[in-house]
Amino acid sequence: MQDYDKWARYYDLMYEGELDYDAECNLLKELFQKYGVPEGGRVLDLGCGTGSHAIRLAKMGYQVTGTDISKDMLDIAIEKAGTLPVEFLLQDMRNIDLPDQYDAVICMFGGFGHNGTY
């Protein structure tokens, strides 16, 4: 998935002001509460990109693992997360191998739409 690596450094700039990550994560928290995801529960963020949702959810107290197919995207996510306890894994969501179980799984911003063969 070299295409994602090519534009990783531009990703956050392209969507700055276009996406309201705070509002989306607040909605996720409401949905988690509604459907029984415990406070501080384990959340898997498939196709996490540069980590914007994963980082915000970690700040809310969730234990977050983010996966992405792009090493460059994950490098940015790791840098943005700083000392927050977010785990980032280089994995393709079409063939994922995870060591743990999760209370919730999210795939934000149309990540499933990028799984086709072109």
KAFEN-V670882 format. One line per field, one symbol per residue. burial: 1 if it has 9 or more other ideal C-beta (glycine too) atoms within 8 Angstrom, else 0. A space follows every 10 residues. Layout:
burial->???
//
This chain:
burial->0001101100 1100000000 1001100110 1100001000 1111111111 1111111100 0111111111 0111111101 1000010110 1010010100 0101011100 10000000
//
